[in-house]
Amino acid sequence: MNQQLIFTDELESALKALVHGLQPSVVVFLADENTAIHAQPLVKALDGSLFTVPAGEQNKGIRNAENIWQAWLDIGLDRHALLINVGGGMVTDLGGFLAATYKRGIRYINVPTSLLAQVDAAFGGKTGINLHHIKNAIGAFHQAEAVLFSRFLLQTLPVRELESGKAEMLKHGLIADKGLWLDMLSLKPGEIPENVLIQKAVGIKAEITARDPFETGERKLLNFGHTIGHALESLAMESTTPLLHGEAIVLGMLAEIEVSVQLGVLAAETALAIQLDLKRLFPHLKAEFQFENWLPFVLNDKKNQGNRVLFTLLHEVGAASYNKAVETYQMQEAWRKLQQEWA
Ligand SMILES: NC(=O)c1ccc[n+]([C@@H]2O[C@H](COP(=O)([O-])OP(=O)(O)OC[C@H]3O[C@@H](n4cnc5c(N)ncnc54)[C@H](O)[C@@H]3O)[C@@H](O)[C@H]2O)c1
């Protein structure tokens, strides 16, 4: 994998240098209505064109993809163009997918503006869109040429979104780095993590995805909390109170910790301590969904093999395992316990 990860306070000049090296025929930008403010100075500096989509997960779908494909065709965008995505995970996932598919693939750079996109969505090569509320049902692996990180961009991020991003950092700590987990626990609500913590979290995912770019093995560790989390996120998308990605992952981690205890790989007292910490950080989250309602989404998970639902399980803080087959009754029992204690 050849993906440059660049931490900088000089976004404009770093981007200019990168674009100069890539020598594209033309530069186009993608942002949403909230992140366009961060894209505009870069568009000006690089003499590019800006395309915007409405903000929100519900807009990561085929309709917006089609609109942008058409707009690019209308301006005669060729295969040597460069796309620069400036936004959260919605924009980097959608933009990455557009770049993977337009004229069989163009190059792209990500400038993630949300914490979640910085520590997770914007690098590693997974791109995609949702189809009728199934999260990331359609997609492709397509690596960005580079990802530029600037903590400065996070200053305009709403607090709820910031906290959602912390969920993925907590997950990185849980699966691979006890030190990161402990550091994250000491942050106050609304506090932007220091660069050193963001870099640590990025480093964990970057190392894993470099060793296993197509998720044939070790990369599945990063899915901890995501099997049930994605199902809850998909379900909540259909309701009037959607969950943010990170919030769904927190509920997913709480549940998958119960699954880990049931399968005998995680000590009950360690599980409880982790759950107490997560509940302290996300007190408003409730396990209020019905098992029968989210189970169909788990059974449709693209990580399954045949009829087998495969989970990533936690063994202790900093260690996890993947490809663990879990039966329906075990998920049901884990959810029942969680609801009893945390609903
Ligand atoms: N490809 C991957 O590996 C991967 C990994 C994790 C998550 N994801 C995807 O990422 C998405 C979630 O990412 P997200 O939480 O960034 O969602 P998002 O992109 O929808 O951003 C959340 C909200 O914050 C706004 N926003 C973003 N940056 C801002 C800024 N600097 N200032 C003000 N507002 C800002 C956005 O406009 C949006 O309203 C999901 O679609 C998820 O599936 C992908």
The ligand as a Tripos MOL2 file, in Angstrom:
@<TRIPOS>MOLECULE
LIG
   44    48     1     0     0
SMALL
NO_CHARGES

@<TRIPOS>ATOM
      1 N1        -14.1490    3.7750    4.7580 N.am      1 LIG1
      2 C1        -13.9120    3.4450    6.0010 C.2       1 LIG1
      3 O1        -12.9550    2.7140    6.3020 O.2       1 LIG1
      4 C2        -14.8110    3.9670    7.0740 C.ar      1 LIG1
      5 C3        -14.4900    3.7720    8.4250 C.ar      1 LIG1
      6 C4        -15.3210    4.3190    9.3850 C.ar      1 LIG1
      7 C5        -16.4470    5.0570    9.0170 C.ar      1 LIG1
      8 N2        -16.7370    5.2240    7.7080 N.ar      1 LIG1
      9 C6        -17.9080    5.9990    7.2760 C.3       1 LIG1
     10 O2        -17.7500    7.3460    7.7320 O.3       1 LIG1
     11 C7        -19.0410    7.9310    7.8650 C.3       1 LIG1
     12 C8        -19.1150    8.6640    9.1710 C.3       1 LIG1
     13 O3        -18.1520    9.6940    9.1600 O.3       1 LIG1
     14 P1        -18.4180   11.0710    9.9050 P.3       1 LIG1
     15 O4        -18.7860   10.8010   11.3040 O.co2     1 LIG1
     16 O5        -17.2720   11.9410    9.6190 O.co2     1 LIG1
     17 O6        -19.7610   11.5730    9.2050 O.3       1 LIG1
     18 P2        -20.0690   12.8120    8.2410 P.3       1 LIG1
     19 O7        -19.1370   12.9140    7.1300 O.co2     1 LIG1
     20 O8        -21.5270   12.6880    7.9270 O.co2     1 LIG1
     21 O9        -19.8140   14.0760    9.1670 O.3       1 LIG1
     22 C9        -20.6460   14.2970   10.2910 C.3       1 LIG1
     23 C10       -21.2430   15.7130   10.2570 C.3       1 LIG1
     24 O10       -20.2130   16.6280   10.5920 O.3       1 LIG1
     25 C11       -20.1010   17.6220    9.5770 C.3       1 LIG1
     26 N3        -18.7150   18.0220    9.5450 N.ar      1 LIG1
     27 C12       -17.6410   17.2730    9.1830 C.ar      1 LIG1
     28 N4        -16.5160   17.9520    9.3880 N.ar      1 LIG1
     29 C13       -16.8770   19.1560    9.8810 C.ar      1 LIG1
     30 C14       -16.1490   20.2950   10.3060 C.ar      1 LIG1
     31 N5        -14.8040   20.3280   10.3440 N.pl3     1 LIG1
     32 N6        -16.8480   21.3770   10.7390 N.ar      1 LIG1
     33 C15       -18.2120   21.3400   10.7830 C.ar      1 LIG1
     34 N7        -18.9500   20.2980   10.4320 N.ar      1 LIG1
     35 C16       -18.2790   19.2120    9.9800 C.ar      1 LIG1
     36 C17       -20.6400   16.9750    8.3280 C.3       1 LIG1
     37 O11       -21.1050   17.9310    7.4100 O.3       1 LIG1
     38 C18       -21.7770   16.1400    8.9020 C.3       1 LIG1
     39 O12       -22.9050   16.9490    9.0920 O.3       1 LIG1
     40 C19       -20.0440    6.8150    7.7410 C.3       1 LIG1
     41 O13       -20.6190    6.8670    6.4640 O.3       1 LIG1
     42 C20       -19.2050    5.5560    7.8990 C.3       1 LIG1
     43 O14       -19.7490    4.4530    7.2180 O.3       1 LIG1
     44 C21       -15.9380    4.6960    6.7290 C.ar      1 LIG1
@<TRIPOS>BOND
     1     1     2 1
     2     2     3 2
     3     2     4 1
     4     4     5 ar
     5     4    44 ar
     6     5     6 ar
     7     6     7 ar
     8     7     8 ar
     9     8     9 1
    10     8    44 ar
    11     9    10 1
    12     9    42 1
    13    10    11 1
    14    11    12 1
    15    11    40 1
    16    12    13 1
    17    13    14 1
    18    14    15 2
    19    14    16 1
    20    14    17 1
    21    17    18 1
    22    18    19 2
    23    18    20 1
    24    18    21 1
    25    21    22 1
    26    22    23 1
    27    23    24 1
    28    23    38 1
    29    24    25 1
    30    25    26 1
    31    25    36 1
    32    26    27 ar
    33    26    35 ar
    34    27    28 ar
    35    28    29 ar
    36    29    30 ar
    37    29    35 ar
    38    30    31 1
    39    30    32 ar
    40    32    33 ar
    41    33    34 ar
    42    34    35 ar
    43    36    37 1
    44    36    38 1
    45    38    39 1
    46    40    41 1
    47    40    42 1
    48    42    43 1
@<TRIPOS>SUBSTRUCTURE
     1 LIG1         1 GROUP 0 **** ****
